Amino acid sequence: MSPSNQPAWVVYSRPNCGLCDEFKFQLAELLGQRAADVQVVDVDSHPELKRKYGDRIPVLTVDGDYVCGVRVDVERVRRYL
């Protein structure tokens, strides 16, 4: 958990990615006010992340744990709420 005892939500994404935009939209609807705490990381701005994820984005992690990728898995996300 982050210092504020809130889970650290991170979406690995890239600009101009329609699938990423849809993923973030669906996640925001699911999280409500907590969506403001989601950090979005551009994998293209980090060479190691670009190698790790390639085209397998978007990816959601919570506190470093993989939650889901490509599509929002509502049940898995709810486990972290």
N, C-alpha and C positions, 0 to 999 in steps of 0.2 A: 504494500500500500504506500501511497505517497505520504509525505509528512503531515498532510492535513487529514490523514486517515480516510481519504477518498481514493477509490481505485484510479490508477493512471490508465486512461483510455487513449489508445493511439491508433490512428488509421494511416496505413502506409498507402500512398496514392501517387499520382502524378498529374500535372496540369493537362488540360485538354483531353481528359479521359471520361467519356460519357458514362461508362460503367462505374467509375469511381464517384462521379457526381451523383448517380442514382443511389449507390451504396450509402454515401454520406447523408443523402436526403432521407432514406429509409431509416437509417440509424438515428438521425435527429428526431424523427417522428416517434420512434420507440423510446428514446431516452428522455424526451421532453426537456425540462430545464437543465438536466445533466449534460445535454449535448454541448453546452457552452464550455464544458471542461475537456472535451475531446481535442487532443492534439493531432493535427494533420501533418504528416511528414512526407515531403516530396522525395521519393526514392531516387529520382534523377540527380538530386543535389548532393547525394552521398554515394560515392562509387561502391562502397561495400554493400549498401542496401540495394543498389541497382543490380549488382551481381547476385545477391541473395534472392531478390524477388523477381527480377526480370520483368516478364509480362504477366506474372501471377499476382496481379493486384486487382482490386484493393484487398488489403488484409487488415483485420482488426485484432489488436492485442489488448489485454487488460493486465496491468502489472507484469508485462513481459510474456504472459501466457497467450498462445495462439487461441483465438476464439472462433473466427470464421474468415473466409476469404471468398472473393468474387461476388457472392450473394450474402445478404444478411441472414444469419441463422437465428431466428427470433427466440427459439427455446434456449440456445446457448447464451445469447446475450442476456436474457432474463435471469439466468443463473447468477449473473454478476451484479444484478440490481438489488 
